Amino acid sequence: MAAIFESYEQQFSSLTAEITRRLGSVSSLYGVDKKTVISSIERQLDEAQELLEQMDLEVRDMPSAERGKLMSRVKSYQTEYTNLESQLKKHKTSAKDAAKMREELLEYDDGSTNDQRTRLLDNTERLERSTRRLEAGYRIAVETEKIGQDVIDNLHRDRETIGRTRTRLREGDDHLGKSSRILNSMTRRIIQNRLITFGVVIFMLIVIIVVIYFVATKHK
């Protein structure tokens, strides 16, 4: 199972390295070439997401001793994936904005008024603000998902701790029961020994009294 996880890790590392390299070249591309590269990166991100899901499933099936360490590695990979996805969204947004601006500029002829240019700039600023709000919302969603995963992990660890504590309590009850039975047995034996000792003492007193009686009657 660990070997399968390592295989997924290697595939993920190679894939993210290639995505990083291609993201670095997107800003220098234009038009169809840029769209083609962005589409290719989207497919690679889908593959990376599938690898993350496979790694997560493998970790959940592992023993608890290994799960914590490997789960932290999966989370770091998820963070790396989120960063790459965010970079791609920025490139896509900038590409769409540039295309829209070119289209709007083409609609205006050389005699466009200053008011029309002002409206175009206003629209561009509104679009940028909307993009920033979307990115902020996306980051919040990712952070919320991470917090939820941490809570689930903590609950799982607490459940295991409670299970171990319950097992120890059962074992303690068994030991107490055995100790109680041993003490009861020892108490019964002590009582028996005392009764026997008391009986022997009484018997010896009777014998002594009888002997004294017979000795006294002989002298008479």
C-alpha distance (Angstrom), angle and dihedral (degrees) to the residues before:
residue distance angle dihedral
M1 . . .
A2 3.83 . .
A3 3.82 89.8 .
I4 3.82 90.7 54.8
F5 3.82 90.2 50.0
E6 3.82 91.2 51.1
S7 3.81 89.9 50.0
Y8 3.82 89.9 54.0
E9 3.82 89.4 48.1
Q10 3.81 92.2 53.8
Q11 3.79 92.1 48.3
F12 3.81 91.1 47.9
S13 3.83 93.0 49.1
S14 3.81 92.7 49.7
L15 3.79 91.7 46.6
T16 3.82 95.7 48.1
A17 3.82 91.0 47.0
E18 3.81 89.6 54.8
I19 3.83 91.2 46.1
T20 3.82 90.8 50.6
R21 3.80 91.2 50.8
R22 3.79 93.0 49.4
L23 3.82 92.9 45.8
G24 3.79 88.0 56.5
S25 3.79 90.5 57.7
V26 3.83 97.2 46.2
S27 3.80 95.0 82.7
S28 3.81 90.7 60.1
L29 3.82 93.8 53.2
Y30 3.80 130.0 83.6
G31 3.75 140.0 -166.4
V32 3.80 119.5 -13.9
D33 3.80 94.0 -1.2
K34 3.80 91.1 56.9
K35 3.82 92.8 47.7
T36 3.81 90.9 49.1
V37 3.80 93.4 51.9
I38 3.82 92.2 45.8
S39 3.83 90.9 51.6
S40 3.80 90.2 49.7
I41 3.81 91.1 50.2
E42 3.81 90.1 50.1
R43 3.81 89.9 56.5
Q44 3.78 90.9 48.5
L45 3.80 90.6 50.7
D46 3.80 88.9 52.6
E47 3.82 88.5 54.3
A48 3.82 90.3 48.2
Q49 3.83 89.9 51.1
E50 3.82 90.6 52.5
L51 3.82 90.1 50.6
L52 3.81 90.1 51.2
E53 3.80 90.6 51.8
Q54 3.81 91.0 49.7
M55 3.82 91.5 49.3
D56 3.81 90.5 49.2
L57 3.81 91.5 52.1
E58 3.82 91.7 48.2
V59 3.82 92.1 50.8
R60 3.81 93.4 49.8
D61 3.82 90.0 56.3
M62 3.81 93.6 51.7
P63 3.84 125.4 95.9
S64 3.79 115.3 -85.9
A65 3.83 91.6 -111.9
E66 3.83 91.1 65.5
R67 3.79 98.9 29.5
G68 3.82 98.1 77.0
K69 3.81 95.3 53.8
L70 3.79 95.1 44.6
M71 3.81 92.9 43.8
S72 3.82 90.1 59.4
R73 3.82 89.0 53.1
V74 3.79 90.9 51.0
K75 3.80 89.7 51.1
S76 3.81 91.0 52.7
Y77 3.80 89.1 51.1
Q78 3.80 89.6 50.2
T79 3.81 89.5 52.2
E80 3.81 90.2 50.3
Y81 3.81 90.1 49.5
T82 3.80 91.0 49.5
N83 3.81 91.1 52.3
L84 3.81 92.2 50.4
E85 3.79 90.9 47.6
S86 3.81 90.1 50.1
Q87 3.81 91.4 51.1
L88 3.79 90.9 50.7
K89 3.80 91.3 50.3
K90 3.79 90.0 53.2
H91 3.80 91.0 52.0
K92 3.80 91.2 47.2
T93 3.80 91.2 48.4
S94 3.79 92.8 48.6
A95 3.81 90.2 47.5
K96 3.81 91.7 50.8
D97 3.80 91.6 45.5
A98 3.79 92.1 50.0
A99 3.81 91.9 48.0
K100 3.79 91.8 48.1
M101 3.77 92.3 47.9
R102 3.80 91.1 49.8
E103 3.79 90.4 50.1
E104 3.78 92.1 49.0
L105 3.79 92.5 46.2
L106 3.80 90.7 51.1
E107 3.78 89.1 55.6
Y108 3.77 89.8 62.0
D109 3.76 120.3 72.7
D110 3.76 126.4 -150.6
G111 3.79 90.1 -83.6
S112 3.83 94.3 62.6
T113 3.76 112.4 140.0
N114 3.80 127.4 -124.1
D115 3.80 89.6 -110.5
Q116 3.80 91.3 60.2
R117 3.80 91.3 50.0
T118 3.80 89.8 48.8
R119 3.82 91.3 52.7
L120 3.80 89.7 49.9
L121 3.80 91.4 52.1
D122 3.80 90.6 47.4
N123 3.79 90.9 52.0
T124 3.78 90.1 49.0
E125 3.81 91.9 51.5
R126 3.81 91.6 48.2
L127 3.77 89.8 51.0
E128 3.80 91.2 51.0
R129 3.81 91.3 49.5
S130 3.80 90.7 49.8
T131 3.79 89.9 49.6
R132 3.80 91.6 51.4
R133 3.82 91.0 49.6
L134 3.80 90.9 50.5
E135 3.81 91.2 50.1
A136 3.81 90.8 49.0
G137 3.81 90.8 49.6
Y138 3.77 90.5 49.3
R139 3.82 92.0 51.4
I140 3.81 90.4 50.1
A141 3.81 90.5 50.7
V142 3.82 91.1 51.0
E143 3.81 91.9 48.2
T144 3.81 90.9 48.0
E145 3.79 90.7 51.4
K146 3.80 90.2 50.0
I147 3.81 91.9 50.5
G148 3.81 90.4 49.0
Q149 3.81 91.0 51.3
D150 3.81 90.6 49.9
V151 3.81 90.5 51.3
I152 3.81 91.2 50.6
D153 3.82 90.6 49.6
N154 3.81 91.3 49.7
L155 3.81 91.7 49.2
H156 3.79 90.1 50.2
R157 3.82 91.5 51.7
D158 3.83 90.8 46.9
R159 3.80 90.6 51.9
E160 3.79 90.8 52.8
T161 3.82 90.9 48.7
I162 3.82 91.3 50.2
G163 3.81 90.0 49.4
R164 3.80 92.1 52.2
T165 3.83 91.2 47.0
R166 3.80 90.9 50.9
T167 3.80 90.4 51.6
R168 3.81 91.4 50.9
L169 3.82 90.6 49.7
R170 3.80 90.8 52.8
E171 3.79 90.4 50.1
G172 3.82 89.7 48.6
D173 3.81 90.7 51.6
D174 3.80 90.1 51.5
H175 3.83 91.5 50.6
L176 3.82 91.1 48.1
G177 3.78 90.6 51.0
K178 3.79 91.9 51.4
S179 3.82 91.4 47.0
S180 3.81 90.9 49.9
R181 3.80 91.7 51.7
I182 3.82 91.3 49.2
L183 3.82 91.8 49.8
N184 3.82 91.5 49.3
S185 3.79 90.3 50.8
M186 3.82 91.8 49.4
T187 3.82 90.8 48.2
R188 3.82 91.4 52.6
R189 3.80 90.8 49.9
I190 3.81 92.3 49.7
I191 3.81 90.6 51.0
Q192 3.81 91.0 47.7
N193 3.81 91.2 49.8
R194 3.79 91.6 49.3
L195 3.81 91.8 49.9
I196 3.79 90.4 49.4
T197 3.81 91.0 48.7
F198 3.80 91.1 47.8
G199 3.82 90.4 49.4
V200 3.79 92.0 49.8
V201 3.82 91.1 50.1
I202 3.83 91.6 50.1
F203 3.80 90.9 47.0
M204 3.83 91.4 50.9
L205 3.82 90.7 48.8
I206 3.78 90.6 52.1
V207 3.80 91.0 49.0
I208 3.80 91.2 49.3
I209 3.80 91.4 49.1
V210 3.81 91.3 49.0
V211 3.82 91.6 48.6
I212 3.81 91.5 49.3
Y213 3.77 89.7 48.2
F214 3.79 93.4 52.8
V215 3.80 92.7 45.0
A216 3.80 91.1 50.4
T217 3.83 93.3 49.5
K218 3.83 91.8 50.4
H219 3.79 92.9 56.3
K220 3.78 90.6 52.9
